[in-house]
Amino acid sequence: MCGDEWSGPRAKLKQIKMPTAEQTAILDEAQLSAKRIFDSIATELLLVEEEFERQARSNIQVIAYIGDYLRRSGGKRVRPALTILSNHAVGGDGGNQSSIRMATVMEFLHTATLVHDDVIDKAETRRNRPSINSEFGNQTAVLMGDWLYMSAFETSLAERSLPILDILTAVTRRMTEGELLQLTLLGRTDISEEQYFDVIARKTAYLFSACCEIGSLLGKATPTQQPMMRDYGMNLGVAFQLIDDLLDFTSSQDILGKPAGADLIEGKVSLPLILLLQREPEMRAPIQTVISEGGYHTVSRQSLVDALERTGALALTQERAIEYAEAARAALEGLNGSIHTEALRAIPTYCIDRDR
């Protein structure tokens, strides 16, 4: 089960001191590029696209139109890939109907969270296209997000699996809790690392974990393999979100497909800023100014990036991400050496090295 009992390496972060050489080795040891990872399941991912299109059909024109708009907006499709690869890795058939159906369900859940997030954040763009709320209005966006959630659950019922439904209901509840928790912390500059990690676990990591666990269940995982896949996904999800929060300061809108530096404008204080404030408490005032003004007006984004680099906050955030990436890889010890297992071992490096 995708449970709250997961502890992962989070509690050990202060004790872990990985030498630079070891960090470099982690980044260099991946045997598969991002292209090869997805090429290994290219046929299955094409079937996911077809299933997405099929599940998004509706005799209500606005739903059908927005569903197609969302599908054509693309995305990394990391979550469907994890579902399929996890099925294959434990000896299952990741290309069968159940696997494709549930991989699409996981993408529907993820898409629903993005649609709702954009309403909450008043985001105008997503993946270099107008967001649903910007294009169709908040009311339509909220209802479309609800429709995606319910469609995902309706589709999952075809599996007639209580364990899968248990995981889906638990992860949906936790994602909602994470969003509510984040809302209570908006605008605050006194957020602890523990609070931050709690938010990203609920908003991001539990869904990664659910993808891997459901994929393994569909592949008839053994009682030993199922928790392995659950822990792999959890650690991978934390690493993924840490890099997302890093890229908010180091990347650009053209690459990200959404405004860079927007998190702080929205009042979200992420790990790089938490680490910065631990080292230079006097930076609290300019950070609060950006939040209060709702933009980089008096304080420039570059001045914050300079401070993050000067204090090593960006480097330490990346180091934390590498720790979680390595924990994800370690969770797979004991799995067979198939191409799909090797792809799972390579994905943490893809997450660390990505630029968007």
C-alpha positions in Angstrom: 0.0 0.0 0.0 1.1 3.6 -0.7 1.3 4.4 3.0 2.3 7.2 5.3 4.8 4.8 6.9 7.4 5.5 4.3 10.4 7.2 5.8 13.1 7.0 3.1 16.4 8.7 3.5 14.8 12.0 4.4 15.5 11.7 8.1 19.1 10.9 7.4 19.9 13.9 5.2 22.0 15.6 7.7 24.1 12.5 8.2 24.7 11.8 4.6 27.9 13.4 3.2 28.5 12.1 -0.3 31.9 12.9 -1.7 32.0 14.8 -5.0 33.5 11.8 -6.7 30.6 9.6 -5.6 28.1 12.2 -6.8 29.9 12.3 -10.2 29.8 8.5 -10.4 26.1 8.5 -9.8 25.6 10.9 -12.7 28.0 9.0 -15.0 26.9 5.4 -14.3 23.6 5.5 -16.2 23.8 3.2 -19.2 20.7 4.5 -20.9 20.0 8.0 -22.2 16.5 9.5 -21.7 15.8 8.6 -25.3 16.7 4.9 -24.8 14.6 4.8 -21.6 11.5 5.7 -23.5 12.5 3.8 -26.6 12.4 0.6 -24.6 8.6 1.0 -24.2 7.9 3.1 -27.3 5.1 0.8 -28.4 3.4 0.9 -25.0 3.6 4.7 -24.8 2.0 5.0 -28.2 -0.8 2.8 -26.9 -1.1 5.1 -23.9 -1.6 8.1 -26.2 -4.3 6.2 -28.0 -6.0 5.3 -24.7 -5.7 8.9 -23.5 -7.5 10.0 -26.6 -10.2 7.3 -26.2 -10.8 8.0 -22.5 -11.0 11.8 -23.1 -13.9 11.3 -25.6 -17.3 12.7 -24.5 -20.6 13.6 -26.1 -20.3 16.9 -24.2 -18.4 19.1 -26.7 -16.4 21.2 -24.2 -15.1 18.1 -22.4 -14.0 16.5 -25.6 -12.3 19.7 -26.8 -10.4 20.3 -23.6 -9.5 16.6 -23.3 -7.9 16.8 -26.8 -6.3 20.1 -25.9 -4.7 18.5 -22.8 -3.5 15.4 -24.7 -1.9 17.5 -27.5 -0.1 19.6 -24.9 2.2 16.7 -24.4 4.3 16.2 -21.4 7.1 13.9 -20.2 4.7 10.9 -19.7 7.0 9.9 -16.8 4.2 8.5 -14.7 2.8 6.1 -17.4 6.4 5.1 -18.2 7.0 4.2 -14.6 3.7 2.2 -14.5 4.7 0.2 -17.6 8.3 -0.3 -16.7 7.5 -1.5 -13.2 5.1 -4.1 -14.6 7.8 -5.4 -17.0 10.5 -5.3 -14.3 8.8 -7.8 -12.0 8.2 -10.1 -15.0 4.8 -8.9 -16.2 3.5 -7.8 -19.5 3.6 -4.1 -19.5 2.0 -3.9 -22.9 -1.2 -5.7 -22.1 -4.6 -3.9 -21.8 -4.6 -3.6 -18.0 -1.1 -2.0 -18.0 -1.9 0.5 -20.7 -5.3 1.3 -19.1 -3.7 2.0 -15.7 -0.8 3.9 -17.1 -3.3 6.2 -18.7 -5.2 6.5 -15.4 -2.0 7.7 -13.7 -1.6 10.3 -16.4 -5.2 11.4 -16.0 -4.6 11.8 -12.2 -1.5 13.8 -12.9 -3.2 16.0 -15.5 -6.1 16.7 -13.1 -3.6 17.9 -10.5 -2.0 20.2 -13.0 -5.4 21.7 -14.1 -6.4 22.4 -10.5 -2.9 23.7 -9.6 -3.0 26.2 -12.4 -6.4 27.5 -11.1 -5.0 27.9 -7.6 -1.7 29.5 -8.8 -3.5 31.6 -11.4 -1.0 30.3 -13.9 -1.4 31.6 -17.5 0.8 29.0 -19.3 1.5 25.3 -19.1 4.0 23.6 -21.5 4.3 26.7 -23.6 0.5 26.9 -24.2 -2.2 28.8 -22.4 -3.3 27.0 -19.3 -6.9 25.6 -19.2 -8.0 28.2 -16.7 -6.5 31.0 -18.9 -8.1 29.6 -22.0 -11.4 28.5 -20.7 -11.9 30.2 -17.3 -11.6 29.0 -13.7 -15.0 27.4 -13.5 -14.5 25.3 -16.5 -11.0 24.3 -15.4 -12.1 23.2 -11.9 -14.9 21.1 -13.4 -12.6 19.6 -16.0 -10.1 18.7 -13.3 -12.9 17.0 -11.4 -14.0 15.1 -14.6 -10.4 13.9 -15.1 -10.3 12.6 -11.5 -13.6 10.8 -11.8 -12.8 9.4 -15.2 -9.6 8.0 -13.9 -11.4 6.2 -11.1 -14.2 5.0 -13.4 -11.6 3.5 -15.7 -9.7 1.8 -12.9 -12.8 0.0 -11.8 -12.3 -2.2 -14.9 -9.5 -3.9 -13.1 -11.8 -5.1 -10.3 -8.9 -4.8 -7.9 -9.4 -3.5 -4.4 -5.6 -3.2 -3.7 -5.3 -0.9 -6.8 -8.4 1.2 -5.7 -6.9 1.4 -2.2 -3.7 2.9 -3.6 -5.5 5.3 -5.9 -7.8 6.6 -3.2 -4.9 7.0 -0.8 -2.7 8.9 -3.2 -5.6 11.2 -4.3 -6.3 12.0 -0.7 -2.6 12.7 0.0 -2.2 14.9 -3.1 -5.2 17.0 -1.9 -3.7 17.1 1.6 -0.4 18.3 0.1 -2.1 21.1 -1.8 -4.0 22.2 1.3 -0.8 22.1 3.4 1.0 24.1 0.8 -1.8 26.7 0.9 -1.4 27.1 4.6 2.3 27.8 4.1 2.1 30.3 1.3 3.9 33.5 1.9 5.8 32.2 4.9 9.6 32.4 5.0 10.0 30.4 8.2 9.2 27.0 6.7 11.3 24.1 8.0 12.8 21.4 5.9 10.5 18.9 7.5 7.4 20.9 6.4 8.8 21.3 2.9 9.5 17.5 2.5 6.0 16.7 3.8 4.5 18.9 1.1 6.5 17.5 -1.8 6.0 13.9 -0.6 2.2 14.4 -0.7 2.0 16.5 -3.8 4.5 14.6 -6.0 6.3 11.6 -4.5 3.2 9.5 -3.5 1.9 9.6 -7.1 5.3 8.3 -8.4 5.2 5.6 -5.7 1.6 4.7 -6.7 2.6 4.3 -10.4 5.4 1.9 -9.5 3.4 -0.1 -7.0 0.3 -0.4 -9.3 2.6 -1.4 -12.2 4.2 -4.1 -10.1 0.8 -5.3 -8.9 -0.4 -5.7 -12.5 2.9 -7.6 -13.2 2.1 -10.0 -10.3 4.9 -8.8 -8.1 6.0 -10.9 -5.2 5.5 -9.7 -1.6 9.2 -8.7 -1.7 9.0 -6.9 -5.0 6.0 -4.7 -4.3 7.5 -2.7 -1.4 10.7 -2.4 -3.4 8.8 -0.7 -6.3 6.9 1.5 -3.8 10.1 2.7 -2.2 11.7 3.2 -5.6 8.9 5.5 -6.7 8.8 7.4 -3.5 12.5 8.3 -3.5 12.4 9.0 -7.2 9.4 11.4 -6.8 11.3 13.4 -4.1 14.4 13.7 -6.3 12.2 14.8 -9.2 10.5 17.5 -7.2 13.8 18.8 -5.8 15.1 19.3 -9.3 11.9 21.0 -10.3 12.4 23.5 -7.5 16.0 23.9 -8.5 15.1 24.6 -12.2 12.7 27.3 -11.1 15.8 29.4 -10.3 18.2 28.0 -12.9 16.1 27.6 -16.1 14.1 29.8 -18.3 10.5 30.1 -19.5 11.4 29.0 -23.0 12.8 25.7 -21.6 10.3 25.1 -18.8 7.2 26.0 -20.8 6.0 28.2 -17.9 7.4 31.3 -16.2 10.7 30.7 -14.4 10.9 31.9 -10.8 7.1 31.8 -10.5 7.0 29.7 -7.3 8.3 32.5 -5.1 6.0 35.0 -6.7 3.2 32.7 -5.8 4.5 32.6 -2.2 6.0 29.1 -2.3 9.3 28.9 -0.4 11.2 25.8 -1.6 14.3 24.0 -0.4 16.9 26.3 -2.2 15.4 29.3 -0.3 15.2 27.4 3.0 18.9 26.5 2.7 19.7 30.1 1.7 17.9 31.5 4.8 19.8 29.1 7.0 23.1 30.5 5.8 22.1 34.2 5.3 19.1 35.1 7.4 19.3 38.7 6.2 18.0 37.5 2.8 14.6 37.0 4.4 13.6 40.7 3.7 14.3 40.6 -0.1 12.5 37.2 -0.3 9.5 38.6 1.5 9.6 41.6 -0.8 9.2 39.4 -3.9 6.3 37.7 -2.3 4.6 40.9 -1.2 5.1 42.6 -4.5 4.0 39.5 -6.5 7.0 39.8 -8.8 10.7 40.6 -9.2 10.3 44.4 -9.2 12.3 45.8 -6.3 14.3 42.6 -6.0 15.6 41.0 -9.2 15.5 37.2 -9.8 19.1 37.3 -10.7 20.1 38.7 -7.3 18.4 35.8 -5.6 20.1 33.3 -8.0 23.4 35.0 -7.2 22.8 34.5 -3.4 21.7 30.9 -3.9 24.9 30.2 -5.8 27.1 32.2 -3.4 25.8 30.3 -0.3 25.9 26.9 -2.0 22.1 26.5 -1.6 21.7 25.4 -5.2 24.5 22.9 -5.1 23.2 21.4 -1.8 19.7 21.1 -3.2 21.2 19.1 -6.1 23.1 17.0 -3.6 19.9 16.2 -1.8 18.3 15.2 -5.1 21.2 12.9 -5.9 20.8 11.3 -2.5 17.2 10.5 -3.2 18.1 9.3 -6.7 20.6 6.9 -5.3 18.1 5.7 -2.7 15.7 5.0 -5.5 18.3 3.0 -7.4 19.2 1.1 -4.2 15.6 0.1 -3.8 15.8 -2.0 -7.0 18.6 -4.3 -5.7 17.5 -7.9 -6.3 15.4 -7.3 -9.4 16.4 -9.1 -12.6 18.7 -7.4 -15.0 16.2 -6.9 -17.9 16.3 -3.9 -20.1 13.2 -2.6 -18.3 15.0 -2.8 -14.9 18.0 -1.0 -16.3 15.7 1.7 -17.6 14.3 2.1 -14.1 17.8 2.3 -12.8 18.6 5.0 -15.3 15.5 7.2 -14.7 16.9 8.8 -11.5 19.8 10.1 -13.5 17.4 11.4 -16.2 15.5 13.2 -13.5 18.7 14.8 -12.1 20.1 15.8 -15.4 17.0 17.1 -17.1 16.6 20.8 -17.9 12.8 21.0 -17.8 
